[in-house]
Amino acid sequence: MTHWEIKTFIEIVKYRSISKAAKKLYLTQSTVSHRINVLEEELGVKLIIRRKGYRSIELTNDGEAFLPLAYEYEALWERIMAFSQNSSKTVFSIGCHDSLNNFIFYKLLSCLMADSGNEKRRMTFRLESHNTEEIYQLLESGHINIAFLRDPLENRNFVIEPLFAENFKIIVPPNSQYPDGEISLDILDRKKEIDLSSSWGSDFMRWHEEVFGSEWMADISINAISTLTKYLVEPDQWAIVPVSVSEELVRCHKVRCLEMKNPPPPVYCYQVYLKSQAKVKSDMFEFFEQALERFISTMPYLEKVKK
């Protein structure tokens, strides 16, 4: 069993696809399949289920049980590599949902590198997108140091603190039939919503059901925010998104932004980390918190939550 076999398994799980993992690793599908076969033989169990005619794979029960161990192995391997390259170099890893990564925190890495350069420190920062369950596993294994989530799960082993709140906007395509300015939700064609409700947390979902009801369904429902503008093309289509998303899409001239007369409650972003880290925060962790506060202050549409 080698590091590369473990790494291959993690990539397959991440993309739920052997072909996508092969593309990410710059390998052939046969090489990826061979690595998994070797790993399964050495462990003496089947890790993934391959079904003919299906593009995505599923994990077996043994695969689910092995995944946290694989994350721990990968985290330890990266620490060893960092140490071997330069013992004074520190790695700090951040995890978040894809929407937070693509529309807010992608800007954070350059700020961190600039600050670390000013401090004359040798640091490496890593930003990863995962779902909530994966993020908690990665925090526990030490693969990531801190995470940012919109709707975190309560867990007594973690500190969960609100970081900022943001309001919602309606976005429409440039050729929209809807007028600029403040809009009443009553005039929207409800079936033409690009429904992203599951992405914005339980409070938004409750509001959405109260306002629009549960007896109808939008024509299109997605959870990959990065694909939104591919669907938002017809004059009567619309979507509700946090202001961080609308700001980015307006900046890229991909949408128009409208205010709502009766908007939903703000959505919060929470920072999550292990309680064991909270008790004795490293210099690196404190440096990150200071840089994060400065970073949030550069975006006036995010309302920082006072501690």
C-alpha atoms as one frame of an Amber mdcrd trajectory, in Angstrom:
protein
   0.000   0.000   0.000   1.435   3.354  -1.045   0.512   6.993  -0.628  -0.548
   7.157  -4.268  -3.117   4.390  -3.828  -4.612   6.226  -0.835  -4.563   9.505
  -2.773  -6.332   7.846  -5.702  -9.048   6.472  -3.414  -9.645   9.944  -1.929
  -9.925  11.525  -5.395 -12.419   8.867  -6.519 -14.543   9.568  -3.438 -14.308
  13.329  -3.995 -15.535  13.149  -7.597 -17.629   9.943  -7.236 -16.115   8.895
 -10.544 -13.083   6.904 -11.688 -12.873   8.852 -14.957 -12.984  12.255 -13.231
 -10.391  11.131 -10.673  -8.154   9.939 -13.516  -8.462  13.332 -15.228  -7.629
  15.158 -11.986  -4.574  12.944 -11.354  -3.469  13.047 -15.023  -3.674   9.258
 -15.222  -5.467   6.767 -17.430  -8.642   5.153 -16.104  -6.943   1.766 -16.202
  -4.131   3.044 -13.945  -6.642   4.429 -11.467  -8.604   1.158 -11.482  -5.381
  -0.792 -10.962  -4.438   1.321  -7.943  -7.829   0.733  -6.340  -7.626  -2.995
  -7.041  -4.203  -3.144  -5.361  -5.502  -1.181  -2.359  -8.548  -3.448  -2.013
  -6.387  -6.571  -2.254  -3.990  -5.350   0.445  -6.840  -4.348   2.762  -8.777
  -7.525   2.020 -12.063  -5.673   1.453 -14.025  -4.038  -1.356 -14.030  -0.245
  -1.083 -16.143   0.875  -4.028 -19.066  -0.489  -6.023 -18.745  -0.237  -9.796
 -22.000  -0.710 -11.684 -22.169  -1.115 -15.431 -24.051   1.701 -17.097 -23.534
   4.085 -14.146 -20.974   6.873 -14.268 -20.776   7.463 -10.521 -19.436   4.996
  -7.974 -20.724   4.161  -4.506 -18.771   3.286  -1.388 -19.259  -0.049   0.301
 -19.690  -0.138   4.085 -15.968  -0.942   4.325 -15.238   1.970   2.015 -17.205
   4.346   4.277 -15.326   3.009   7.322 -11.932   3.346   5.594 -12.489   6.919
   4.327 -11.680   8.720   7.648  -8.482   6.641   7.913  -7.541   7.620   4.366
  -8.004  11.307   5.234  -5.818  10.886   8.327  -3.149   9.129   6.265  -3.215
  11.893   3.628  -2.981  14.634   6.274  -0.023  12.900   7.941   1.680  12.395
   4.585   1.370  16.083   3.733   2.819  17.067   7.108   5.771  14.744   6.540
   6.353  16.173   3.058   6.186  19.742   4.367   8.664  18.870   7.098  11.050
  17.155   4.684  10.996  20.140   2.321  11.477  22.748   4.993  11.035  22.133
   8.696  10.192  25.812   9.295   7.283  25.789   6.832   3.744  25.643   8.248
   0.658  24.380   6.417  -2.773  25.796   7.297  -5.826  24.228   5.632  -9.295
  25.741   5.236 -12.443  23.866   4.267 -15.773  25.246   3.084 -18.740  24.641
   0.849 -18.264  25.205  -2.860 -20.468  28.331  -2.917 -18.415  29.970  -0.160
 -15.184  29.008  -1.887 -16.182  30.299  -5.333 -17.797  33.564  -4.258 -16.011
  34.662  -1.076 -13.036  32.741   0.249 -11.123  32.297  -2.993  -9.975  35.891
  -2.388  -8.695  35.036   1.082  -5.601  33.074   0.008  -3.917  36.025  -1.702
  -4.594  38.171   1.389  -3.078  35.515   3.643   0.009  35.204   1.466   0.454
  38.982   1.415   0.158  39.169   5.202   2.489  36.235   5.745   5.036  37.870
   3.451   4.864  41.055   5.498   5.378  38.991   8.642   8.364  37.247   7.012
   6.892  33.852   7.813   7.111  30.673   5.747   3.526  29.480   5.393   1.475
  27.431   2.984  -2.294  27.911   2.820  -4.737  25.439   1.325  -8.427  26.001
   0.528 -10.656  22.988  -0.174 -14.331  22.494  -1.080 -16.206  19.624   0.567
 -19.709  18.758   1.718 -20.595  19.137   5.403 -20.053  15.506   6.393 -16.633
  15.390   4.737 -15.628  18.650   6.411 -16.330  17.304   9.901 -14.319  14.169
   9.144 -11.411  16.248   7.835 -11.476  18.518  10.893 -11.370  15.515  13.226
  -8.512  13.922  11.307  -6.483  17.157  11.298  -6.502  17.390   7.492  -8.053
  20.853   7.741  -7.639  23.401  10.555 -10.822  25.442  10.232 -14.030  25.329
   8.198 -16.710  27.772   7.085 -20.290  26.507   6.774 -23.716  28.084   6.233
 -25.714  25.470   8.149 -23.356  23.589  10.511 -24.213  20.436  12.414 -24.183
  20.635  16.199 -21.308  18.611  17.623 -19.920  18.857  21.138 -16.355  18.338
  19.910 -16.371  21.556  17.888 -16.519  25.300  18.421 -19.212  26.744  16.142
 -19.243  30.544  15.934 -21.192  32.883  13.604 -18.718  34.867  11.512 -20.864
  37.096   9.286 -24.394  37.495   7.933 -25.515  38.509   4.457 -28.814  39.453
   2.896 -30.446  37.910  -0.152 -31.035  39.383  -3.602 -32.961  38.299  -6.656
 -30.873  37.853  -9.779 -32.216  37.718 -13.315 -30.553  37.415 -16.734 -29.610
  40.620 -18.597 -32.595  40.154 -20.929 -35.067  39.769 -18.047 -38.697  40.837
 -18.342 -38.656  42.083 -14.760 -38.023  45.806 -14.118 -35.077  47.172 -12.161
 -35.457  48.223  -8.531 -37.432  46.680  -5.707 -39.669  43.820  -6.745 -42.690
  42.144  -5.181 -42.406  38.377  -4.954 -46.042  38.104  -6.116 -45.193  39.076
  -9.681 -42.558  36.363 -10.139 -43.405  33.304 -12.209 -42.823  30.709  -9.521
 -42.199  27.821 -11.864 -39.393  29.796 -13.518 -37.256  29.998 -10.387 -33.823
  28.393 -10.537 -34.282  26.810  -7.119 -31.213  26.844  -4.859 -33.087  26.479
  -1.556 -31.037  23.534  -0.299 -27.840  25.596  -0.539 -28.820  28.368   1.895
 -29.652  26.523   5.113 -32.724  25.489   7.072 -33.916  29.039   7.923 -34.074
  29.966   4.236 -35.843  26.734   3.337 -38.548  27.415   5.948 -39.031  30.968
   4.647 -39.134  29.727   1.069 -41.850  27.201   1.860 -43.904  29.775   3.797
 -43.736  32.322   0.958 -44.012  30.082  -2.094 -45.716  27.025  -0.611 -44.814
  23.369  -0.955 -47.462  22.413  -3.520 -45.437  23.621  -6.514 -41.976  22.855
  -7.829 -39.651  25.008  -9.877 -38.810  23.796 -13.368 -35.128  23.686 -12.438
 -33.544  22.893  -9.079 -29.749  22.794  -8.614 -27.194  22.705  -5.805 -24.036
  23.598  -7.752 -23.949  27.381  -7.500 -21.103  27.700  -9.973 -23.426  26.433
 -12.760 -26.225  28.915 -12.019 -25.718  31.269 -14.976 -25.888  28.327 -17.386
 -29.548  27.889 -16.432 -30.476  31.534 -15.864 -30.996  32.550 -19.503 -34.699
  33.048 -20.278 -36.416  36.450 -19.683 -38.834  35.016 -17.094 -36.252  33.068
 -15.060 -34.939  34.202 -11.673 -33.079  33.002  -8.580 -32.586  34.068  -4.963
 -28.963  34.181  -3.805 -26.899  35.762  -1.013 -25.431  39.146  -1.811 -21.890
  37.703  -2.079 -23.058  35.628  -5.050 -24.972  38.497  -6.681 -21.996  40.866
  -6.289 -19.670  38.461  -8.086 -22.100  37.718 -10.913 -22.988  41.391 -11.435
 -19.286  42.252 -11.491 -18.808  39.729 -14.289 -21.798  41.270 -16.162 -23.647
  37.960 -16.138 -26.846  39.023 -14.322 -28.986  41.924 -13.118 -29.682  42.280
  -9.417 -33.060  43.187  -7.855 -34.147  44.030  -4.303 -37.094  42.237  -2.635
 -39.929  43.965  -0.800 -40.248  41.106   1.706 -36.815  39.468   1.773 -35.883
  36.314   3.673 -33.901  36.501   6.926 -30.122  36.898   6.476 -28.018  33.789
   5.965 -25.095  33.267   8.339 -21.641  31.877   7.760 -20.152  29.999  10.722
 -16.562  29.147  11.482 -16.030  25.657  12.865 -12.941  24.161  14.497 -12.040
  21.591  17.136 -12.425  22.552  20.787  -8.950  21.199  21.403  -7.628  23.934
  19.098  -9.627  26.576  20.939  -7.935  25.734  24.234  -4.416  26.296  22.959
  -4.416  28.361  19.779  -1.149  28.255  17.856   0.577  31.371  16.569  -0.490
  30.289  13.095  -4.146  30.071  14.140  -4.057  33.512  15.754  -2.350  34.953
  12.668  -5.120  33.458  10.508  -7.894  34.927  12.700  -6.386  38.420  12.442
  -6.018  38.134   8.664  -9.576  36.790   8.376 -11.019  39.756  10.261  -9.219
  42.197   7.969 -10.408  40.236   4.944 -14.084  40.308   5.988 -13.866  44.060
   6.570 -13.002  44.580   2.873 -16.485  43.362   1.859 -19.043  45.865   3.200
 -21.989  43.711   2.078 -20.989  41.106   4.701 -22.145  42.016   8.207 -19.527
  40.898  10.712 -21.043  39.257  13.795 -19.753  40.735  17.035 -18.418  38.234
  19.545
